[in-house]
Amino acid sequence: MNDTKCKNCGGNVDYDEITGIGTCQYCGTKHAAPQEEATEIQQQKTRKNFNIKNTRKSVTIRIIVIIIVVVAYIIYMVNLFH
Ligand SMILES: [Zn+2]
């Protein structure tokens, strides 16, 4: 019913219409239903995007902290020489 290739050996995978589980004709590797796989890939993409957003946020916070420290240091040095 589906001409999906096996992830393990590249052979044809037969999908059980009732369970939706695919079995490789050559090596017998079990495969999740295509819909479930698509959902999993979508979830991974969403998780990746979430991580990128979080990383950007933490980088911005780090830059702000560095600027505050540098400004505080400059103020301290100026006060020291006056
Ligand atoms: Zn296989």
PDB file of the backbone (N, CA, C, O) and the ligand in Angstrom, with CONECT records:
HET     ZN  A 101       1
ATOM      1  N   MET A   1       0.826  -1.213   0.000  1.00  0.00           N
ATOM      2  CA  MET A   1       0.000   0.000   0.000  1.00  0.00           C
ATOM      3  C   MET A   1       0.852   1.251   0.000  1.00  0.00           C
ATOM      4  O   MET A   1       0.458   2.260  -0.586  1.00  0.00           O
ATOM      5  N   ASN A   2       2.004   1.214   0.638  1.00  0.00           N
ATOM      6  CA  ASN A   2       2.926   2.353   0.630  1.00  0.00           C
ATOM      7  C   ASN A   2       4.277   1.920   0.077  1.00  0.00           C
ATOM      8  O   ASN A   2       4.699   0.783   0.286  1.00  0.00           O
ATOM      9  N   ASP A   3       4.950   2.812  -0.622  1.00  0.00           N
ATOM     10  CA  ASP A   3       6.263   2.457  -1.173  1.00  0.00           C
ATOM     11  C   ASP A   3       7.365   3.147  -0.378  1.00  0.00           C
ATOM     12  O   ASP A   3       8.368   3.590  -0.939  1.00  0.00           O
ATOM     13  N   THR A   4       7.166   3.231   0.934  1.00  0.00           N
ATOM     14  CA  THR A   4       8.159   3.833   1.816  1.00  0.00           C
ATOM     15  C   THR A   4       9.375   2.917   1.917  1.00  0.00           C
ATOM     16  O   THR A   4       9.242   1.694   1.955  1.00  0.00           O
ATOM     17  N   LYS A   5      10.536   3.510   1.960  1.00  0.00           N
ATOM     18  CA  LYS A   5      11.766   2.727   2.036  1.00  0.00           C
ATOM     19  C   LYS A   5      12.184   2.523   3.494  1.00  0.00           C
ATOM     20  O   LYS A   5      11.953   3.366   4.361  1.00  0.00           O
ATOM     21  N   CYS A   6      12.807   1.370   3.722  1.00  0.00           N
ATOM     22  CA  CYS A   6      13.285   1.034   5.061  1.00  0.00           C
ATOM     23  C   CYS A   6      14.450   1.946   5.438  1.00  0.00           C
ATOM     24  O   CYS A   6      15.352   2.201   4.639  1.00  0.00           O
ATOM     25  N   LYS A   7      14.402   2.428   6.681  1.00  0.00           N
ATOM     26  CA  LYS A   7      15.485   3.309   7.164  1.00  0.00           C
ATOM     27  C   LYS A   7      16.764   2.523   7.374  1.00  0.00           C
ATOM     28  O   LYS A   7      17.864   3.073   7.320  1.00  0.00           O
ATOM     29  N   ASN A   8      16.605   1.228   7.614  1.00  0.00           N
ATOM     30  CA  ASN A   8      17.745   0.383   7.964  1.00  0.00           C
ATOM     31  C   ASN A   8      18.476  -0.115   6.721  1.00  0.00           C
ATOM     32  O   ASN A   8      19.700  -0.004   6.642  1.00  0.00           O
ATOM     33  N   CYS A   9      17.727  -0.675   5.725  1.00  0.00           N
ATOM     34  CA  CYS A   9      18.373  -1.310   4.572  1.00  0.00           C
ATOM     35  C   CYS A   9      17.926  -0.721   3.246  1.00  0.00           C
ATOM     36  O   CYS A   9      18.501  -1.059   2.211  1.00  0.00           O
ATOM     37  N   GLY A  10      16.913   0.154   3.238  1.00  0.00           N
ATOM     38  CA  GLY A  10      16.451   0.760   1.995  1.00  0.00           C
ATOM     39  C   GLY A  10      15.471  -0.102   1.230  1.00  0.00           C
ATOM     40  O   GLY A  10      15.080   0.250   0.117  1.00  0.00           O
ATOM     41  N   GLY A  11      15.064  -1.230   1.805  1.00  0.00           N
ATOM     42  CA  GLY A  11      14.090  -2.114   1.165  1.00  0.00           C
ATOM     43  C   GLY A  11      12.687  -1.566   1.284  1.00  0.00           C
ATOM     44  O   GLY A  11      12.441  -0.602   2.009  1.00  0.00           O
ATOM     45  N   ASN A  12      11.759  -2.194   0.560  1.00  0.00           N
ATOM     46  CA  ASN A  12      10.363  -1.762   0.615  1.00  0.00           C
ATOM     47  C   ASN A  12       9.732  -2.134   1.955  1.00  0.00           C
ATOM     48  O   ASN A  12       9.973  -3.212   2.498  1.00  0.00           O
ATOM     49  N   VAL A  13       8.926  -1.224   2.465  1.00  0.00           N
ATOM     50  CA  VAL A  13       8.261  -1.448   3.749  1.00  0.00           C
ATOM     51  C   VAL A  13       6.776  -1.677   3.492  1.00  0.00           C
ATOM     52  O   VAL A  13       6.124  -0.890   2.806  1.00  0.00           O
ATOM     53  N   ASP A  14       6.254  -2.760   4.049  1.00  0.00           N
ATOM     54  CA  ASP A  14       4.821  -3.056   3.959  1.00  0.00           C
ATOM     55  C   ASP A  14       4.118  -2.501   5.184  1.00  0.00           C
ATOM     56  O   ASP A  14       4.510  -2.802   6.311  1.00  0.00           O
ATOM     57  N   TYR A  15       3.092  -1.701   4.981  1.00  0.00           N
ATOM     58  CA  TYR A  15       2.350  -1.141   6.111  1.00  0.00           C
ATOM     59  C   TYR A  15       1.087  -1.942   6.363  1.00  0.00           C
ATOM     60  O   TYR A  15       0.311  -2.210   5.445  1.00  0.00           O
ATOM     61  N   ASP A  16       0.892  -2.315   7.600  1.00  0.00           N
ATOM     62  CA  ASP A  16      -0.334  -3.000   8.010  1.00  0.00           C
ATOM     63  C   ASP A  16      -1.452  -1.968   8.072  1.00  0.00           C
ATOM     64  O   ASP A  16      -1.350  -0.973   8.790  1.00  0.00           O
ATOM     65  N   GLU A  17      -2.518  -2.211   7.317  1.00  0.00           N
ATOM     66  CA  GLU A  17      -3.602  -1.220   7.235  1.00  0.00           C
ATOM     67  C   GLU A  17      -4.330  -1.051   8.556  1.00  0.00           C
ATOM     68  O   GLU A  17      -4.881   0.014   8.832  1.00  0.00           O
ATOM     69  N   ILE A  18      -4.337  -2.096   9.372  1.00  0.00           N
ATOM     70  CA  ILE A  18      -5.076  -2.046  10.649  1.00  0.00           C
ATOM     71  C   ILE A  18      -4.234  -1.359  11.734  1.00  0.00           C
ATOM     72  O   ILE A  18      -4.686  -0.414  12.381  1.00  0.00           O
ATOM     73  N   THR A  19      -3.011  -1.849  11.920  1.00  0.00           N
ATOM     74  CA  THR A  19      -2.166  -1.303  12.991  1.00  0.00           C
ATOM     75  C   THR A  19      -1.394  -0.068  12.529  1.00  0.00           C
ATOM     76  O   THR A  19      -0.990   0.752  13.353  1.00  0.00           O
ATOM     77  N   GLY A  20      -1.188   0.069  11.219  1.00  0.00           N
ATOM     78  CA  GLY A  20      -0.425   1.193  10.681  1.00  0.00           C
ATOM     79  C   GLY A  20       1.072   1.019  10.856  1.00  0.00           C
ATOM     80  O   GLY A  20       1.849   1.930  10.569  1.00  0.00           O
ATOM     81  N   ILE A  21       1.475  -0.153  11.327  1.00  0.00           N
ATOM     82  CA  ILE A  21       2.899  -0.412  11.542  1.00  0.00           C
ATOM     83  C   ILE A  21       3.488  -1.052  10.292  1.00  0.00           C
ATOM     84  O   ILE A  21       2.930  -1.999   9.739  1.00  0.00           O
ATOM     85  N   GLY A  22       4.619  -0.519   9.859  1.00  0.00           N
ATOM     86  CA  GLY A  22       5.290  -1.039   8.676  1.00  0.00           C
ATOM     87  C   GLY A  22       6.369  -2.035   9.043  1.00  0.00           C
ATOM     88  O   GLY A  22       7.071  -1.868  10.040  1.00  0.00           O
ATOM     89  N   THR A  23       6.495  -3.065   8.238  1.00  0.00           N
ATOM     90  CA  THR A  23       7.549  -4.054   8.440  1.00  0.00           C
ATOM     91  C   THR A  23       8.352  -4.168   7.152  1.00  0.00           C
ATOM     92  O   THR A  23       7.786  -4.321   6.070  1.00  0.00           O
ATOM     93  N   CYS A  24       9.668  -4.093   7.277  1.00  0.00           N
ATOM     94  CA  CYS A  24      10.550  -4.192   6.112  1.00  0.00           C
ATOM     95  C   CYS A  24      10.481  -5.601   5.536  1.00  0.00           C
ATOM     96  O   CYS A  24      10.514  -6.587   6.272  1.00  0.00           O
ATOM     97  N   GLN A  25      10.385  -5.684   4.214  1.00  0.00           N
ATOM     98  CA  GLN A  25      10.309  -6.982   3.534  1.00  0.00           C
ATOM     99  C   GLN A  25      11.657  -7.701   3.581  1.00  0.00           C
ATOM    100  O   GLN A  25      11.709  -8.922   3.430  1.00  0.00           O
ATOM    101  N   TYR A  26      12.727  -6.973   3.785  1.00  0.00           N
ATOM    102  CA  TYR A  26      14.057  -7.563   3.721  1.00  0.00           C
ATOM    103  C   TYR A  26      14.643  -7.859   5.100  1.00  0.00           C
ATOM    104  O   TYR A  26      15.035  -8.993   5.377  1.00  0.00           O
ATOM    105  N   CYS A  27      14.705  -6.862   5.954  1.00  0.00           N
ATOM    106  CA  CYS A  27      15.372  -7.059   7.247  1.00  0.00           C
ATOM    107  C   CYS A  27      14.387  -7.147   8.409  1.00  0.00           C
ATOM    108  O   CYS A  27      14.792  -7.466   9.528  1.00  0.00           O
ATOM    109  N   GLY A  28      13.105  -6.874   8.172  1.00  0.00           N
ATOM    110  CA  GLY A  28      12.090  -7.031   9.215  1.00  0.00           C
ATOM    111  C   GLY A  28      12.021  -5.880  10.200  1.00  0.00           C
ATOM    112  O   GLY A  28      11.352  -5.987  11.228  1.00  0.00           O
ATOM    113  N   THR A  29      12.703  -4.775   9.903  1.00  0.00           N
ATOM    114  CA  THR A  29      12.668  -3.613  10.799  1.00  0.00           C
ATOM    115  C   THR A  29      11.254  -3.034  10.852  1.00  0.00           C
ATOM    116  O   THR A  29      10.610  -2.848   9.819  1.00  0.00           O
ATOM    117  N   LYS A  30      10.788  -2.756  12.053  1.00  0.00           N
ATOM    118  CA  LYS A  30       9.447  -2.179  12.238  1.00  0.00           C
ATOM    119  C   LYS A  30       9.523  -0.659  12.035  1.00  0.00           C
ATOM    120  O   LYS A  30      10.479  -0.005  12.453  1.00  0.00           O
ATOM    121  N   HIS A  31       8.497  -0.126  11.388  1.00  0.00           N
ATOM    122  CA  HIS A  31       8.437   1.318  11.131  1.00  0.00           C
ATOM    123  C   HIS A  31       7.114   1.863  11.617  1.00  0.00           C
ATOM    124  O   HIS A  31       6.076   1.212  11.498  1.00  0.00           O
ATOM    125  N   ALA A  32       7.158   3.063  12.165  1.00  0.00           N
ATOM    126  CA  ALA A  32       5.931   3.715  12.618  1.00  0.00           C
ATOM    127  C   ALA A  32       5.118   4.136  11.404  1.00  0.00           C
ATOM    128  O   ALA A  32       5.654   4.264  10.304  1.00  0.00           O
ATOM    129  N   ALA A  33       3.833   4.349  11.606  1.00  0.00           N
ATOM    130  CA  ALA A  33       2.956   4.795  10.524  1.00  0.00           C
ATOM    131  C   ALA A  33       3.452   6.137   9.993  1.00  0.00           C
ATOM    132  O   ALA A  33       3.952   6.958  10.761  1.00  0.00           O
ATOM    133  N   PRO A  34       3.318   6.370   8.667  1.00  0.00           N
ATOM    134  CA  PRO A  34       3.825   7.628   8.083  1.00  0.00           C
ATOM    135  C   PRO A  34       3.277   8.870   8.758  1.00  0.00           C
ATOM    136  O   PRO A  34       4.001   9.851   8.927  1.00  0.00           O
ATOM    137  N   GLN A  35       2.002   8.846   9.149  1.00  0.00           N
ATOM    138  CA  GLN A  35       1.394  10.015   9.803  1.00  0.00           C
ATOM    139  C   GLN A  35       2.093  10.301  11.134  1.00  0.00           C
ATOM    140  O   GLN A  35       2.384  11.449  11.470  1.00  0.00           O
ATOM    141  N   GLU A  36       2.355   9.216  11.884  1.00  0.00           N
ATOM    142  CA  GLU A  36       3.018   9.371  13.180  1.00  0.00           C
ATOM    143  C   GLU A  36       4.426   9.927  13.006  1.00  0.00           C
ATOM    144  O   GLU A  36       4.885  10.759  13.789  1.00  0.00           O
ATOM    145  N   GLU A  37       5.103   9.446  11.959  1.00  0.00           N
ATOM    146  CA  GLU A  37       6.463   9.935  11.680  1.00  0.00           C
ATOM    147  C   GLU A  37       6.430  11.425  11.369  1.00  0.00           C
ATOM    148  O   GLU A  37       7.263  12.192  11.852  1.00  0.00           O
ATOM    149  N   ALA A  38       5.453  11.825  10.553  1.00  0.00           N
ATOM    150  CA  ALA A  38       5.326  13.238  10.176  1.00  0.00           C
ATOM    151  C   ALA A  38       5.088  14.084  11.414  1.00  0.00           C
ATOM    152  O   ALA A  38       5.657  15.167  11.552  1.00  0.00           O
ATOM    153  N   THR A  39       4.252  13.596  12.307  1.00  0.00           N
ATOM    154  CA  THR A  39       3.971  14.326  13.551  1.00  0.00           C
ATOM    155  C   THR A  39       5.248  14.456  14.370  1.00  0.00           C
ATOM    156  O   THR A  39       5.526  15.509  14.944  1.00  0.00           O
ATOM    157  N   GLU A  40       6.021  13.374  14.418  1.00  0.00           N
ATOM    158  CA  GLU A  40       7.255  13.390  15.198  1.00  0.00           C
ATOM    159  C   GLU A  40       8.243  14.408  14.634  1.00  0.00           C
ATOM    160  O   GLU A  40       8.883  15.145  15.383  1.00  0.00           O
ATOM    161  N   ILE A  41       8.359  14.442  13.303  1.00  0.00           N
ATOM    162  CA  ILE A  41       9.264  15.401  12.647  1.00  0.00           C
ATOM    163  C   ILE A  41       8.804  16.823  12.949  1.00  0.00           C
ATOM    164  O   ILE A  41       9.620  17.703  13.224  1.00  0.00           O
ATOM    165  N   GLN A  42       7.494  17.040  12.896  1.00  0.00           N
ATOM    166  CA  GLN A  42       6.920  18.359  13.184  1.00  0.00           C
ATOM    167  C   GLN A  42       7.249  18.778  14.612  1.00  0.00           C
ATOM    168  O   GLN A  42       7.613  19.925  14.869  1.00  0.00           O
ATOM    169  N   GLN A  43       7.113  17.814  15.549  1.00  0.00           N
ATOM    170  CA  GLN A  43       7.410  18.092  16.955  1.00  0.00           C
ATOM    171  C   GLN A  43       8.875  18.443  17.139  1.00  0.00           C
ATOM    172  O   GLN A  43       9.221  19.347  17.900  1.00  0.00           O
ATOM    173  N   GLN A  44       9.744  17.707  16.423  1.00  0.00           N
ATOM    174  CA  GLN A  44      11.184  17.973  16.526  1.00  0.00           C
ATOM    175  C   GLN A  44      11.500  19.368  16.011  1.00  0.00           C
ATOM    176  O   GLN A  44      12.318  20.083  16.590  1.00  0.00           O
ATOM    177  N   LYS A  45      10.835  19.759  14.900  1.00  0.00           N
ATOM    178  CA  LYS A  45      11.047  21.096  14.328  1.00  0.00           C
ATOM    179  C   LYS A  45      10.603  22.162  15.314  1.00  0.00           C
ATOM    180  O   LYS A  45      11.298  23.157  15.518  1.00  0.00           O
ATOM    181  N   THR A  46       9.439  21.951  15.925  1.00  0.00           N
ATOM    182  CA  THR A  46       8.905  22.905  16.899  1.00  0.00           C
ATOM    183  C   THR A  46       9.872  23.043  18.071  1.00  0.00           C
ATOM    184  O   THR A  46      10.146  24.147  18.543  1.00  0.00           O
ATOM    185  N   ARG A  47      10.388  21.894  18.536  1.00  0.00           N
ATOM    186  CA  ARG A  47      11.332  21.898  19.659  1.00  0.00           C
ATOM    187  C   ARG A  47      12.610  22.655  19.278  1.00  0.00           C
ATOM    188  O   ARG A  47      13.161  23.405  20.083  1.00  0.00           O
ATOM    189  N   LYS A  48      13.070  22.448  18.042  1.00  0.00           N
ATOM    190  CA  LYS A  48      14.281  23.103  17.550  1.00  0.00           C
ATOM    191  C   LYS A  48      14.080  24.621  17.543  1.00  0.00           C
ATOM    192  O   LYS A  48      14.925  25.373  18.028  1.00  0.00           O
ATOM    193  N   ASN A  49      12.940  25.059  16.982  1.00  0.00           N
ATOM    194  CA  ASN A  49      12.627  26.488  16.924  1.00  0.00           C
ATOM    195  C   ASN A  49      12.567  27.084  18.315  1.00  0.00           C
ATOM    196  O   ASN A  49      13.033  28.199  18.547  1.00  0.00           O
ATOM    197  N   PHE A  50      11.987  26.327  19.246  1.00  0.00           N
ATOM    198  CA  PHE A  50      11.872  26.789  20.630  1.00  0.00           C
ATOM    199  C   PHE A  50      13.263  26.976  21.231  1.00  0.00           C
ATOM    200  O   PHE A  50      13.525  27.962  21.919  1.00  0.00           O
ATOM    201  N   ASN A  51      14.158  26.008  20.960  1.00  0.00           N
ATOM    202  CA  ASN A  51      15.531  26.089  21.471  1.00  0.00           C
ATOM    203  C   ASN A  51      16.266  27.288  20.886  1.00  0.00           C
ATOM    204  O   ASN A  51      16.994  27.976  21.603  1.00  0.00           O
ATOM    205  N   ILE A  52      16.083  27.551  19.573  1.00  0.00           N
ATOM    206  CA  ILE A  52      16.750  28.690  18.925  1.00  0.00           C
ATOM    207  C   ILE A  52      16.277  29.988  19.575  1.00  0.00           C
ATOM    208  O   ILE A  52      17.078  30.880  19.856  1.00  0.00           O
ATOM    209  N   LYS A  53      14.959  30.087  19.814  1.00  0.00           N
ATOM    210  CA  LYS A  53      14.399  31.285  20.452  1.00  0.00           C
ATOM    211  C   LYS A  53      15.003  31.484  21.841  1.00  0.00           C
ATOM    212  O   LYS A  53      15.375  32.597  22.212  1.00  0.00           O
ATOM    213  N   ASN A  54      15.095  30.397  22.601  1.00  0.00           N
ATOM    214  CA  ASN A  54      15.661  30.453  23.948  1.00  0.00           C
ATOM    215  C   ASN A  54      17.122  30.877  23.911  1.00  0.00           C
ATOM    216  O   ASN A  54      17.554  31.671  24.746  1.00  0.00           O
ATOM    217  N   THR A  55      17.891  30.358  22.951  1.00  0.00           N
ATOM    218  CA  THR A  55      19.310  30.686  22.819  1.00  0.00           C
ATOM    219  C   THR A  55      19.466  32.174  22.513  1.00  0.00           C
ATOM    220  O   THR A  55      20.312  32.851  23.097  1.00  0.00           O
ATOM    221  N   ARG A  56      18.636  32.677  21.588  1.00  0.00           N
ATOM    222  CA  ARG A  56      18.704  34.098  21.226  1.00  0.00           C
ATOM    223  C   ARG A  56      18.421  34.970  22.445  1.00  0.00           C
ATOM    224  O   ARG A  56      19.085  35.984  22.659  1.00  0.00           O
ATOM    225  N   LYS A  57      17.433  34.571  23.239  1.00  0.00           N
ATOM    226  CA  LYS A  57      17.041  35.320  24.423  1.00  0.00           C
ATOM    227  C   LYS A  57      18.204  35.381  25.417  1.00  0.00           C
ATOM    228  O   LYS A  57      18.514  36.446  25.950  1.00  0.00           O
ATOM    229  N   SER A  58      18.848  34.224  25.665  1.00  0.00           N
ATOM    230  CA  SER A  58      19.937  34.171  26.637  1.00  0.00           C
ATOM    231  C   SER A  58      21.142  34.961  26.136  1.00  0.00           C
ATOM    232  O   SER A  58      21.859  35.551  26.944  1.00  0.00           O
ATOM    233  N   VAL A  59      21.387  34.988  24.818  1.00  0.00           N
ATOM    234  CA  VAL A  59      22.498  35.774  24.251  1.00  0.00           C
ATOM    235  C   VAL A  59      22.234  37.255  24.483  1.00  0.00           C
ATOM    236  O   VAL A  59      23.141  37.991  24.873  1.00  0.00           O
ATOM    237  N   THR A  60      20.995  37.705  24.246  1.00  0.00           N
ATOM    238  CA  THR A  60      20.623  39.101  24.461  1.00  0.00           C
ATOM    239  C   THR A  60      20.835  39.485  25.925  1.00  0.00           C
ATOM    240  O   THR A  60      21.379  40.550  26.215  1.00  0.00           O
ATOM    241  N   ILE A  61      20.410  38.628  26.839  1.00  0.00           N
ATOM    242  CA  ILE A  61      20.575  38.891  28.272  1.00  0.00           C
ATOM    243  C   ILE A  61      22.056  38.996  28.617  1.00  0.00           C
ATOM    244  O   ILE A  61      22.452  39.868  29.391  1.00  0.00           O
ATOM    245  N   ARG A  62      22.877  38.115  28.050  1.00  0.00           N
ATOM    246  CA  ARG A  62      24.317  38.116  28.305  1.00  0.00           C
ATOM    247  C   ARG A  62      24.944  39.439  27.834  1.00  0.00           C
ATOM    248  O   ARG A  62      25.771  40.025  28.533  1.00  0.00           O
ATOM    249  N   ILE A  63      24.535  39.902  26.633  1.00  0.00           N
ATOM    250  CA  ILE A  63      25.066  41.157  26.086  1.00  0.00           C
ATOM    251  C   ILE A  63      24.691  42.314  27.005  1.00  0.00           C
ATOM    252  O   ILE A  63      25.526  43.174  27.288  1.00  0.00           O
ATOM    253  N   ILE A  64      23.453  42.345  27.470  1.00  0.00           N
ATOM    254  CA  ILE A  64      22.990  43.413  28.377  1.00  0.00           C
ATOM    255  C   ILE A  64      23.816  43.397  29.661  1.00  0.00           C
ATOM    256  O   ILE A  64      24.235  44.451  30.141  1.00  0.00           O
ATOM    257  N   VAL A  65      24.053  42.215  30.217  1.00  0.00           N
ATOM    258  CA  VAL A  65      24.842  42.081  31.457  1.00  0.00           C
ATOM    259  C   VAL A  65      26.261  42.605  31.222  1.00  0.00           C
ATOM    260  O   VAL A  65      26.802  43.327  32.061  1.00  0.00           O
ATOM    261  N   ILE A  66      26.868  42.244  30.081  1.00  0.00           N
ATOM    262  CA  ILE A  66      28.238  42.693  29.769  1.00  0.00           C
ATOM    263  C   ILE A  66      28.268  44.221  29.682  1.00  0.00           C
ATOM    264  O   ILE A  66      29.177  44.848  30.226  1.00  0.00           O
ATOM    265  N   ILE A  67      27.283  44.831  29.002  1.00  0.00           N
ATOM    266  CA  ILE A  67      27.222  46.295  28.859  1.00  0.00           C
ATOM    267  C   ILE A  67      27.116  46.944  30.242  1.00  0.00           C
ATOM    268  O   ILE A  67      27.806  47.925  30.520  1.00  0.00           O
ATOM    269  N   ILE A  68      26.256  46.402  31.107  1.00  0.00           N
ATOM    270  CA  ILE A  68      26.086  46.951  32.470  1.00  0.00           C
ATOM    271  C   ILE A  68      27.408  46.886  33.229  1.00  0.00           C
ATOM    272  O   ILE A  68      27.792  47.847  33.895  1.00  0.00           O
ATOM    273  N   VAL A  69      28.103  45.751  33.129  1.00  0.00           N
ATOM    274  CA  VAL A  69      29.383  45.568  33.834  1.00  0.00           C
ATOM    275  C   VAL A  69      30.413  46.569  33.314  1.00  0.00           C
ATOM    276  O   VAL A  69      31.129  47.188  34.102  1.00  0.00           O
ATOM    277  N   VAL A  70      30.492  46.730  31.984  1.00  0.00           N
ATOM    278  CA  VAL A  70      31.464  47.656  31.381  1.00  0.00           C
ATOM    279  C   VAL A  70      31.159  49.086  31.813  1.00  0.00           C
ATOM    280  O   VAL A  70      32.070  49.822  32.194  1.00  0.00           O
ATOM    281  N   VAL A  71      29.887  49.491  31.761  1.00  0.00           N
ATOM    282  CA  VAL A  71      29.483  50.848  32.147  1.00  0.00           C
ATOM    283  C   VAL A  71      29.805  51.077  33.628  1.00  0.00           C
ATOM    284  O   VAL A  71      30.325  52.132  33.992  1.00  0.00           O
ATOM    285  N   ALA A  72      29.501  50.101  34.477  1.00  0.00           N
ATOM    286  CA  ALA A  72      29.788  50.186  35.912  1.00  0.00           C
ATOM    287  C   ALA A  72      31.292  50.320  36.135  1.00  0.00           C
ATOM    288  O   ALA A  72      31.719  51.085  36.999  1.00  0.00           O
ATOM    289  N   TYR A  73      32.092  49.597  35.377  1.00  0.00           N
ATOM    290  CA  TYR A  73      33.547  49.633  35.484  1.00  0.00           C
ATOM    291  C   TYR A  73      34.071  51.014  35.085  1.00  0.00           C
ATOM    292  O   TYR A  73      34.946  51.569  35.750  1.00  0.00           O
ATOM    293  N   ILE A  74      33.518  51.575  33.975  1.00  0.00           N
ATOM    294  CA  ILE A  74      33.924  52.908  33.506  1.00  0.00           C
ATOM    295  C   ILE A  74      33.585  53.946  34.581  1.00  0.00           C
ATOM    296  O   ILE A  74      34.416  54.796  34.900  1.00  0.00           O
ATOM    297  N   ILE A  75      32.393  53.885  35.131  1.00  0.00           N
ATOM    298  CA  ILE A  75      31.962  54.819  36.179  1.00  0.00           C
ATOM    299  C   ILE A  75      32.898  54.703  37.385  1.00  0.00           C
ATOM    300  O   ILE A  75      33.296  55.712  37.966  1.00  0.00           O
ATOM    301  N   TYR A  76      33.239  53.490  37.751  1.00  0.00           N
ATOM    302  CA  TYR A  76      34.142  53.231  38.897  1.00  0.00           C
ATOM    303  C   TYR A  76      35.517  53.840  38.623  1.00  0.00           C
ATOM    304  O   TYR A  76      36.092  54.480  39.503  1.00  0.00           O
ATOM    305  N   MET A  77      36.048  53.650  37.418  1.00  0.00           N
ATOM    306  CA  MET A  77      37.373  54.169  37.055  1.00  0.00           C
ATOM    307  C   MET A  77      37.374  55.690  37.034  1.00  0.00           C
ATOM    308  O   MET A  77      38.321  56.315  37.511  1.00  0.00           O
ATOM    309  N   VAL A  78      36.316  56.294  36.485  1.00  0.00           N
ATOM    310  CA  VAL A  78      36.207  57.760  36.419  1.00  0.00           C
ATOM    311  C   VAL A  78      36.160  58.321  37.824  1.00  0.00           C
ATOM    312  O   VAL A  78      36.831  59.317  38.096  1.00  0.00           O
ATOM    313  N   ASN A  79      35.401  57.731  38.728  1.00  0.00           N
ATOM    314  CA  ASN A  79      35.306  58.166  40.109  1.00  0.00           C
ATOM    315  C   ASN A  79      36.643  58.002  40.824  1.00  0.00           C
ATOM    316  O   ASN A  79      36.971  58.805  41.698  1.00  0.00           O
ATOM    317  N   LEU A  80      37.407  56.999  40.479  1.00  0.00           N
ATOM    318  CA  LEU A  80      38.689  56.699  41.095  1.00  0.00           C
ATOM    319  C   LEU A  80      39.717  57.799  40.801  1.00  0.00           C
ATOM    320  O   LEU A  80      40.527  58.143  41.661  1.00  0.00           O
ATOM    321  N   PHE A  81      39.677  58.351  39.574  1.00  0.00           N
ATOM    322  CA  PHE A  81      40.656  59.348  39.170  1.00  0.00           C
ATOM    323  C   PHE A  81      40.251  60.767  39.503  1.00  0.00           C
ATOM    324  O   PHE A  81      41.046  61.686  39.303  1.00  0.00           O
ATOM    325  N   HIS A  82      39.036  60.984  40.007  1.00  0.00           N
ATOM    326  CA  HIS A  82      38.590  62.335  40.347  1.00  0.00           C
ATOM    327  C   HIS A  82      38.884  62.679  41.790  1.00  0.00           C
ATOM    328  O   HIS A  82      38.571  63.782  42.238  1.00  0.00           O
TER     329      HIS A  82
HETATM  330 ZN    ZN A 101      15.052  -3.152   6.037  1.00  0.00          ZN2+
END
